[in-house]
Amino acid sequence: MPQAIMSLLDNPVDVLSLDTFSDLAKGSPAPYWLFQGVCGAWGIEPERAQLNLITVSENATFVLLLDGKEAGVVRVSQPGYVGGADAVASEICWLAALHDVQGVRLIKPVPTVRGTFVTKIRDTNGVGWTVVSTKFVEGTVLEDLDNPAPYYETIGQWAAKFHDQSRSWTAPFGFRRFHWDIADMVGPAPRWGRWETAGLSDIDKEICEKALWKALSVMMQAPRTPDSWGLIHADLRPSNIIRADNGELTVIDFDDAGYSWYLYDYASSLSFIEHESYASDLAKAWVRGYESVAGEFTDEQREIMSALSMIRRLQMLGWTTNHREDALPDGLAAAQALGSVLCAHRYLADSQWLLH
């Protein structure tokens, strides 16, 4: 393996689990220690409230009901996950700054009774869990729509606006967010799991490896300058965007926000669905939206975003190896292995196949 590429795959990252919530199904009530802690931290009368599981992914998220109506979303982070409470506070800090960007709609965090947005709640074993709450957003997650394509130009536009803000924003002292470097995506100990353990046949694994090395060769030449690398959302995909009945969109879940190539937001917008027949329409719509704000992409940028998309596909294949299937829509997790092989074949034949 070339030494230059090997350097991209150094720096392993430990990943903690959420086994505490592994026995909960969607809609299950939260453990009592969490319910009690949330009520205390946000000054909620327990007899008015319910706290039910939405999903378990990098974090456990719960819907907060007051008098039977959705009022908020509570997110419980893994202890120590990618920076702990300081990193979560930094996430909320950037989210607050992004609310100044014109023309975008974002979730709104809810302060605790102490005035902070982040609190720590201890379980029955004394383990401290970092918890935040946001206002409930009415509407339909784009992931649940038959065709999210009409909204991808807006997603591209908003990504460009986020990037403009990131380039000009000065993070405050103590700001702490992790990086999305190649090692974090597909290195020997990636943040979310190794794609090589996804159960591919030897032949299929070889195809994916060839596609990965082709993509890595592009990224070895990719610039890492203030114009190309900075703080990004890193997960602007349909599951993190809600459409209201009037068609307005709201971006949620900044948990993955970190430092990477700006064009990684293109790759993340297509997470898990690159193999679908409609993915090319989404990719081209995203590009149209982005270019309407930031100007036309160069061919070099298109090669970089395409390489990142291939890497992201394998990164998320690794994600499926240690995450619950119900964190994705029905059947999508099972389609990731063979779908990744299909994407690898297409990338090897035409690196910009999604854009053509």
C-alpha positions in Angstrom: 0.0 0.0 0.0 1.5 3.4 -1.0 2.9 5.2 2.1 1.2 8.5 1.1 -2.2 6.8 1.1 -1.4 4.9 4.3 -1.0 8.2 6.1 -4.6 8.9 5.3 -5.7 5.8 7.1 -3.9 6.4 10.4 -5.4 7.9 13.6 -7.9 5.2 14.7 -10.9 6.3 16.7 -12.7 4.5 19.5 -16.5 4.2 19.3 -18.7 3.7 22.3 -22.0 1.9 22.2 -25.6 2.7 23.4 -26.2 -0.7 24.9 -28.2 0.9 27.7 -31.0 1.5 25.1 -30.6 -1.6 23.1 -33.7 -3.3 24.5 -36.0 -0.4 23.6 -38.1 -0.5 20.5 -39.4 2.6 18.7 -42.1 4.2 20.8 -40.9 2.6 24.0 -40.8 4.8 27.1 -37.4 6.1 28.2 -35.8 4.6 31.2 -37.1 6.2 34.4 -33.7 7.8 35.3 -33.7 9.6 32.0 -37.3 10.6 32.2 -36.8 11.9 35.7 -33.6 13.7 34.7 -35.2 15.4 31.7 -38.2 16.6 33.7 -35.9 18.1 36.3 -33.5 19.7 33.9 -36.2 21.4 31.9 -38.6 22.1 34.6 -41.3 19.8 33.3 -44.2 18.4 35.5 -43.8 14.6 35.2 -47.5 14.0 35.3 -47.9 16.0 32.1 -45.0 14.3 30.2 -44.1 11.3 28.2 -40.6 10.5 26.7 -40.7 7.8 24.0 -37.9 6.5 21.8 -37.6 7.7 18.2 -34.4 5.9 17.2 -30.9 4.7 18.4 -28.1 5.7 16.1 -25.0 7.6 17.2 -27.2 8.8 20.0 -30.6 7.9 21.4 -33.4 10.3 20.5 -36.7 10.6 22.2 -39.9 12.5 21.5 -41.1 14.6 24.4 -44.9 14.8 24.7 -46.7 17.3 27.0 -50.3 16.6 27.6 -50.2 14.1 24.8 -48.8 16.5 22.1 -45.3 16.5 20.6 -43.4 19.3 22.2 -39.7 18.5 21.8 -37.0 16.1 20.9 -34.5 15.0 23.5 -31.1 13.7 22.3 -28.9 11.5 24.6 -25.3 11.3 23.6 -22.9 8.5 24.2 -20.6 9.2 27.2 -17.4 10.7 25.8 -18.5 10.3 22.2 -16.3 12.4 19.9 -15.6 15.1 22.5 -18.3 14.7 25.1 -20.2 17.6 26.6 -17.8 20.3 25.3 -18.3 19.1 21.8 -22.1 19.1 22.2 -22.0 22.6 23.6 -19.9 23.7 20.6 -22.4 22.1 18.2 -25.2 24.2 19.8 -22.9 27.3 19.5 -22.5 26.8 15.8 -26.2 26.1 15.4 -27.0 29.4 17.1 -24.7 31.2 14.7 -26.3 29.6 11.7 -29.6 31.0 12.7 -28.3 34.4 11.4 -28.0 33.0 7.9 -30.8 34.4 5.8 -33.3 32.1 4.1 -32.7 28.9 6.0 -34.8 27.3 8.8 -33.1 25.3 11.5 -34.1 23.5 14.7 -34.2 25.6 17.9 -32.5 24.3 21.0 -34.4 24.7 24.3 -32.5 25.9 27.4 -32.7 24.1 30.7 -34.0 25.8 33.9 -30.3 26.8 34.5 -30.1 28.6 31.2 -27.7 26.2 29.6 -28.5 24.2 26.5 -26.5 21.1 27.5 -27.0 19.1 30.7 -25.7 15.8 32.1 -28.0 13.2 33.5 -26.7 10.2 35.4 -28.1 6.7 35.0 -28.5 4.1 37.8 -24.9 3.2 37.5 -23.7 6.7 37.9 -22.7 7.2 34.3 -23.2 10.7 33.0 -25.1 11.1 29.7 -25.0 14.4 27.8 -28.5 15.6 26.9 -29.9 18.4 24.8 -33.5 19.2 23.8 -34.9 21.0 20.8 -38.4 22.2 19.9 -40.5 19.7 18.0 -40.8 20.4 14.3 -44.1 19.6 12.7 -44.0 17.9 9.3 -42.7 14.9 7.3 -39.1 13.8 7.2 -38.0 13.9 3.6 -36.8 10.3 3.9 -40.5 9.3 4.2 -41.5 10.9 0.9 -41.8 8.9 -2.3 -39.7 11.5 -4.1 -37.5 14.0 -2.3 -36.0 15.3 -5.5 -38.0 18.5 -5.7 -36.3 19.6 -2.4 -32.7 18.8 -3.3 -32.0 22.2 -5.0 -32.9 23.8 -1.7 -30.6 21.4 0.1 -27.8 22.3 -2.2 -28.5 26.0 -1.8 -28.5 25.8 2.0 -25.3 23.7 2.0 -23.6 26.6 0.1 -24.9 29.1 2.5 -23.7 27.1 5.5 -20.3 26.9 3.8 -20.2 30.7 3.3 -21.0 31.2 6.9 -18.3 28.7 8.0 -15.6 30.4 6.0 -16.2 33.7 7.6 -17.2 32.7 11.1 -14.7 32.8 14.0 -15.3 30.0 16.5 -15.2 31.2 20.1 -12.5 30.1 22.6 -12.9 26.5 23.7 -14.9 25.5 20.6 -14.4 21.8 20.0 -15.7 19.6 17.1 -14.1 16.5 15.6 -12.8 16.0 12.1 -14.1 13.9 9.2 -10.9 12.9 7.7 -10.3 9.8 5.6 -9.2 7.7 8.6 -12.5 8.6 10.4 -14.5 7.4 7.4 -12.7 4.2 6.1 -9.5 3.8 8.1 -8.4 0.7 10.1 -10.6 1.9 13.1 -13.2 4.2 11.6 -15.6 6.1 13.7 -18.6 4.0 12.7 -17.4 0.5 11.7 -15.4 -1.2 9.0 -17.1 -1.8 5.6 -14.8 -4.8 5.1 -16.8 -6.7 7.7 -20.1 -6.2 5.9 -20.2 -9.8 4.6 -19.3 -9.2 0.9 -17.9 -12.0 -1.2 -14.2 -11.9 -2.0 -15.0 -10.8 -5.5 -17.4 -8.0 -4.4 -14.9 -6.8 -1.8 -12.2 -6.6 -4.4 -14.4 -4.4 -6.6 -15.1 -2.1 -3.7 -11.4 -2.0 -2.8 -10.5 -0.9 -6.3 -13.1 1.8 -6.2 -11.9 3.0 -2.8 -8.3 3.3 -4.0 -9.4 5.2 -7.0 -11.3 7.6 -4.8 -8.4 7.9 -2.4 -6.0 8.7 -5.2 -8.2 11.7 -5.9 -8.3 12.8 -2.3 -4.6 12.6 -2.0 -4.5 15.6 -4.4 -7.5 17.4 -2.9 -6.6 20.8 -1.4 -7.2 21.5 2.2 -7.4 25.2 2.3 -9.7 27.7 4.1 -11.8 27.7 0.9 -12.1 23.9 0.6 -12.0 22.7 4.2 -14.0 23.9 7.3 -16.9 23.3 9.6 -19.9 21.5 7.9 -23.1 19.8 8.8 -21.8 16.5 7.5 -25.2 14.8 7.3 -27.6 16.9 5.2 -29.6 13.9 4.0 -33.4 13.3 3.8 -33.6 11.9 7.3 -32.4 15.2 8.8 -34.7 17.5 6.9 -38.4 18.0 7.7 -41.0 19.4 5.3 -43.9 21.2 6.8 -47.4 21.0 5.3 -46.8 24.3 3.5 -43.6 23.0 1.9 -41.1 24.8 4.1 -38.0 22.8 5.1 -36.2 22.7 8.4 -32.8 21.2 9.0 -32.4 19.1 12.1 -29.6 17.1 13.8 -26.3 18.8 13.8 -24.7 15.9 15.8 -22.3 15.0 13.0 -21.1 18.6 12.4 -17.4 18.7 12.2 -14.4 19.8 10.1 -14.0 18.3 6.6 -13.9 19.1 3.0 -16.9 21.3 2.2 -17.8 19.0 -0.6 -18.3 16.2 1.9 -21.8 17.7 2.4 -22.6 16.6 -1.2 -21.5 13.1 -0.4 -23.5 12.9 2.8 -26.7 14.2 1.1 -26.8 11.0 -0.8 -26.1 8.6 2.1 -27.5 5.1 1.7 -29.4 5.9 -1.5 -26.6 6.2 -4.1 -27.6 2.9 -5.6 -31.3 3.9 -6.1 -32.5 4.7 -9.6 -33.4 8.3 -8.6 -30.1 9.1 -7.0 -28.7 10.8 -10.1 -31.6 13.2 -10.2 -31.0 14.1 -6.6 -27.3 14.6 -7.2 -27.8 16.9 -10.1 -30.5 18.9 -8.3 -28.2 19.4 -5.3 -25.5 20.7 -7.7 -27.9 23.1 -9.4 -28.9 24.5 -6.0 -25.3 24.8 -4.8 -24.1 26.5 -8.0 -26.9 29.0 -7.9 -25.3 30.3 -4.7 -21.6 29.6 -5.0 -20.9 29.6 -8.7 -20.2 26.7 -11.1 -18.0 23.8 -9.9 -14.8 23.1 -11.6 -14.1 19.6 -13.0 -11.6 19.1 -10.2 -14.3 19.8 -7.6 -16.6 17.4 -9.4 -14.0 14.7 -9.2 -13.4 15.4 -5.5 -17.1 15.4 -4.6 -17.6 12.2 -6.6 -14.6 10.6 -4.8 -16.0 11.6 -1.5 -19.4 10.1 -2.5 -17.7 6.7 -3.2 -15.9 6.9 0.1 -19.0 7.9 2.0 -20.9 5.0 0.5 -18.3 2.5 1.9 -18.2 4.5 5.2 -21.9 4.0 5.6 -21.7 0.4 4.7 -19.4 0.1 7.7 -22.0 2.0 9.7 -24.5 -0.8 9.0 -22.3 -3.3 10.6 -22.8 -2.0 14.2 -26.1 -0.1 14.0 -29.7 -1.1 14.3 -31.5 -1.8 11.1 -34.5 0.2 12.3 -32.4 3.3 12.3 -33.1 3.3 8.5 -36.3 2.9 6.5 -37.5 -0.7 6.0 -35.2 -2.7 3.7 -32.6 0.0 3.2 -30.0 -1.4 5.5 -30.2 -4.8 3.8 -29.7 -3.1 0.4 -26.4 -1.5 1.4 -24.0 -4.3 0.6 -25.0 -5.2 -2.9 -25.9 -1.5 -3.5 -22.3 -0.6 -2.6 -20.9 -3.1 -5.1 -23.1 -1.5 -7.8 -21.8 1.9 -6.9 -18.3 0.7 -7.0 -18.7 -0.8 -10.5 -20.2 2.5 -11.7 -17.5 4.6 -10.1 -14.8 2.5 -11.7 -16.4 2.9 -15.1 -17.2 6.6 -14.7 -16.1 8.5 -11.6 -18.8 11.2 -12.1 -21.6 8.7 -13.0 -24.0 10.3 -10.5 -23.6 13.7 -12.2 -24.0 12.4 -15.7 
